[in-house]
Each structure stands twice: as C-alpha cells, then as structure tokens.
Amino acid sequence: MKHGKKYIEAAKLIDSAVQYETEEGIALVKKSAVAKFDETIEAHIRTGCDGRHAEQQVRGAVVLPHGTGKKVRVLVFAKADKIDEALAAGADFAGGEELVQKIQSENWFDFDVVVATPDMMGVVGRIGRVLGPKGLMPNPKAGTVTMDVTKAVKDIKAGKIEYRLDKTNIIHVPIGKASFSEEQLADNFQTLMGAIVKAKPSSLKGQYLKSITLTSTMGPGVKLNTAKFA
C-alpha cells in the first residue's frame, strides 16, 4: 500500500519498536493525525481469547465520559407508549413492524445503533440476517435489548460504545476525535480499558491483552505498553 507524504512524515515521529506509555502514545497519535478532516482516534486491542468458544467471548458496552465526537443515529423497535418514550429521549427513529418492512423492502440503513424492547425481538429477529453482519443486532449484553428505552437512548447519545471481539479476536473501538484534548482522549481510553480488563473471561489461560495500538483514521499506528493493564 502506497502512503502519501503526510503519512510518511507522521510515521517518522513514531518508533514502531517502542511500546509507549498511554499519555505519550495519545500525544503522538494526535500529532500524526494530519488529514484535512477531524480524524477518528481508534484503539485496536489484540487479545489472547479464542472467540470460537462462547466462554471466551468478550462483549459489552461502556459510556465514554467525553463521547466519541460522532453524532449517533438511534433506531428503537418498540410498541405503543414505548415508541413515544424513545422519541422523547432523543431517538432518531422509533416504531415496530413498519420499520422492519422499510429495512427489508428499501434496504434502509440511516441509523448507527439499534435498540429493541424484549417484546419486539421476535419481529427484529426476522431481519437478523441483515442487521447481524453490520453489527446492528440488539443484544442484552450491550444494553440494547431493554424496557428502559430512555436510559438506553440517552446513554448512546452521551457516548456509549459497544466493544466485542472480531473474527481475529481483536477489539476495535473509537475513543474520540483528533480535535479532542489529550486529557479527553486519555479519560475515554482509561474508561474503555477499565471495562475491557473487567470483562476478561475467567476461563482464559495465558495472556489476555497481547497488544494495544492507537491509530487515527489516516495516520500510522502507535503501540502502547500493555503491562499496566495486565
């Protein structure tokens, strides 16, 4: 893959053989985010888990104290007064069968997170095949299957993010934008890592956190020291 001049200059700031302490790593990632737009800063956490075993799955959600810097569009599947409650809480869309049909017939995906009340999961299950691969299927572990739609919507709007293992047992999550201060990014990152450390599967033998890399959308990766999270 060919990299542009800006990327090459930014990469010179970073020693790929070094595992930086969190504060220094965040400063470097901010410095190397030189694109013309406000880049997203992401954490990529490689684990020693084997997600093929249910007891080694790592999945959950956490509210980042400073949010992600992204406007998140929330769709709520609910019935009757729960629809009004969801909209009052700030949901962008709320409804039942008619929204399932809209997704099926129009291939409509103008939303980023899906919440559902438990009594709607039978209906939502019909579009599981299209929601699942996009990471949009509501899940009780992530707090997106709940009767408390007000809390679910408000948490998501405030900066709640979901984390889970991908097929290669890596967790990828945004921790903010390049325009955030170093303190805001550090707060978000520490909150995320606190949740992930707590979510360590009890059945896991061996090393849990193998590597942590921070990147901006267009910038090079910065490796962090994992020892303090062990």
C-alpha positions in Angstrom: 0.0 0.0 0.0 1.4 3.4 -1.0 1.4 6.1 1.6 1.3 9.8 0.9 3.9 12.4 2.0 1.9 13.4 5.1 1.7 9.8 6.3 5.4 9.2 5.8 6.3 12.4 7.7 3.9 11.5 10.5 5.3 7.9 10.7 8.8 9.4 11.3 7.5 10.6 14.7 6.8 7.1 15.9 9.3 4.3 16.7 7.5 1.1 15.8 9.8 -0.9 18.1 8.6 1.0 21.2 5.6 0.4 23.4 4.7 3.9 24.6 3.1 4.8 27.8 -0.6 5.9 27.4 -0.1 9.7 27.7 2.8 9.7 25.3 1.1 7.4 22.8 -2.0 9.6 22.8 0.1 12.7 22.2 1.8 11.0 19.2 -1.4 9.8 17.7 -2.8 13.4 17.9 0.3 14.8 16.3 0.3 12.3 13.5 -3.4 13.0 12.6 -2.7 15.4 9.8 -5.6 14.9 7.4 -7.8 17.8 6.4 -10.8 16.4 8.3 -11.3 15.7 12.0 -9.9 12.1 12.2 -11.3 9.5 14.5 -8.9 8.0 17.0 -9.3 4.3 17.5 -8.0 1.6 19.9 -7.2 -1.8 18.5 -6.8 -4.4 21.2 -5.4 -7.8 20.3 -6.5 -10.4 22.9 -5.4 -13.9 23.7 -9.0 -15.1 23.7 -10.5 -17.6 21.3 -13.9 -16.2 20.4 -14.9 -19.5 18.9 -15.6 -20.7 22.5 -18.6 -19.0 24.0 -17.0 -18.7 27.4 -14.1 -16.7 25.9 -16.3 -14.1 24.1 -15.6 -10.6 25.2 -18.6 -8.3 24.6 -20.1 -5.3 26.4 -20.7 -1.6 26.3 -19.3 1.4 28.2 -20.2 5.1 28.2 -17.1 7.2 27.3 -17.0 10.3 29.5 -16.4 12.6 26.6 -18.4 10.7 23.9 -16.9 9.8 20.5 -17.4 13.1 18.8 -19.7 11.4 16.3 -23.4 12.1 16.0 -25.0 8.8 16.5 -28.4 8.0 15.0 -30.5 5.7 17.1 -33.4 3.4 15.9 -35.7 1.9 18.6 -38.0 -1.0 17.9 -40.8 -0.8 20.4 -44.6 -0.8 20.9 -47.3 1.8 21.9 -46.1 4.2 24.5 -42.6 2.9 24.5 -42.3 4.5 21.0 -43.2 7.9 22.4 -40.8 7.4 25.3 -38.0 6.5 22.9 -38.6 9.6 20.7 -38.9 11.8 23.8 -35.5 10.5 25.0 -33.9 11.6 21.7 -34.2 8.5 19.4 -34.0 9.4 15.7 -36.5 6.7 14.7 -38.9 4.6 16.7 -41.6 2.1 15.6 -42.4 -1.5 15.0 -43.3 -3.7 12.0 -43.3 -0.8 9.6 -39.6 -0.1 10.2 -38.8 -3.8 9.7 -40.5 -3.7 6.4 -38.7 -0.4 5.4 -35.4 -2.1 6.1 -36.5 -5.2 4.1 -38.0 -3.5 1.1 -36.0 -0.3 0.8 -32.6 -1.5 2.2 -32.9 1.4 4.6 -29.9 1.8 7.0 -29.9 5.5 8.0 -29.0 4.6 11.6 -26.0 3.6 13.6 -27.4 1.8 16.7 -30.5 -0.3 17.1 -32.3 -0.7 20.5 -35.3 -3.0 21.0 -37.6 -3.8 23.8 -37.6 -7.6 24.6 -41.2 -8.0 23.3 -40.0 -6.8 19.9 -37.1 -9.3 19.5 -39.3 -11.8 17.7 -40.0 -9.2 15.0 -36.4 -7.9 14.9 -35.2 -11.5 14.5 -36.7 -11.5 11.0 -34.0 -9.0 9.9 -31.2 -10.6 12.0 -29.6 -11.8 8.8 -29.1 -8.2 7.6 -28.5 -6.5 11.0 -26.1 -9.1 12.3 -23.3 -8.7 9.7 -23.4 -4.9 10.1 -23.0 -5.2 13.9 -26.5 -3.7 14.4 -28.4 -6.6 16.1 -29.6 -5.5 19.5 -28.0 -7.5 22.4 -28.8 -7.7 26.1 -25.1 -7.7 27.0 -24.7 -4.4 25.2 -27.8 -3.0 26.9 -29.6 -2.6 23.6 -32.4 -5.1 24.5 -34.2 -3.4 27.3 -37.5 -2.0 28.5 -35.7 1.1 29.8 -35.5 2.8 26.3 -35.0 6.2 27.9 -31.7 5.2 29.6 -30.6 3.2 26.5 -31.1 6.1 24.1 -29.6 8.7 26.5 -26.5 6.5 27.2 -25.9 6.0 23.4 -26.3 9.7 22.7 -23.9 10.5 25.6 -21.2 8.4 24.0 -21.9 4.8 24.8 -19.9 2.4 22.6 -20.1 -1.3 22.2 -16.9 -3.5 22.2 -16.6 -7.1 21.0 -14.1 -9.5 19.5 -13.9 -9.6 15.8 -13.1 -12.9 14.0 -9.4 -12.5 14.7 -10.0 -11.8 18.4 -9.2 -8.1 18.2 -11.4 -5.4 19.6 -11.7 -2.2 17.5 -13.3 0.9 19.1 -13.3 4.6 18.6 -12.1 6.7 21.6 -12.7 10.1 20.2 -11.6 12.6 17.6 -8.2 14.2 16.8 -9.7 17.5 17.9 -10.2 16.2 21.4 -7.7 17.3 24.1 -5.1 14.7 25.2 -6.9 14.6 28.6 -10.3 13.8 27.0 -8.8 11.0 24.9 -6.9 9.7 27.9 -10.1 9.7 30.1 -12.0 7.9 27.3 -9.2 5.4 26.8 -8.9 4.6 30.5 -12.7 4.2 30.9 -12.7 1.7 27.9 -9.7 -0.2 29.2 -11.3 -0.5 32.7 -14.3 -2.1 31.1 -12.3 -4.5 28.9 -10.0 -5.6 31.8 -13.1 -6.3 33.9 -14.6 -8.3 31.0 -11.6 -10.8 31.0 -13.1 -14.3 30.6 -12.4 -16.4 33.7 -11.7 -19.5 31.6 -8.8 -17.8 29.7 -5.4 -19.3 30.3 -2.4 -17.2 29.3 -2.1 -13.6 28.3 -5.3 -11.6 27.9 -4.1 -8.4 26.3 -1.4 -9.1 23.7 -1.1 -5.7 22.1 -2.8 -2.3 22.1 -2.4 0.1 19.2 -3.9 3.5 18.8 -4.4 4.9 15.3 -6.1 7.9 13.7 -8.2 7.4 10.5 -5.3 8.2 8.1 -2.3 8.0 10.4 0.2 5.3 11.5 -0.3 3.1 14.5 1.2 3.8 17.9 1.8 0.7 20.1 1.1 1.1 23.8 2.6 -0.6 26.8 0.1 -3.3 27.9 1.8 -4.1 31.3 -0.2 -1.6 33.3 -3.5 -3.3 32.2 -2.3 -6.9 32.9 
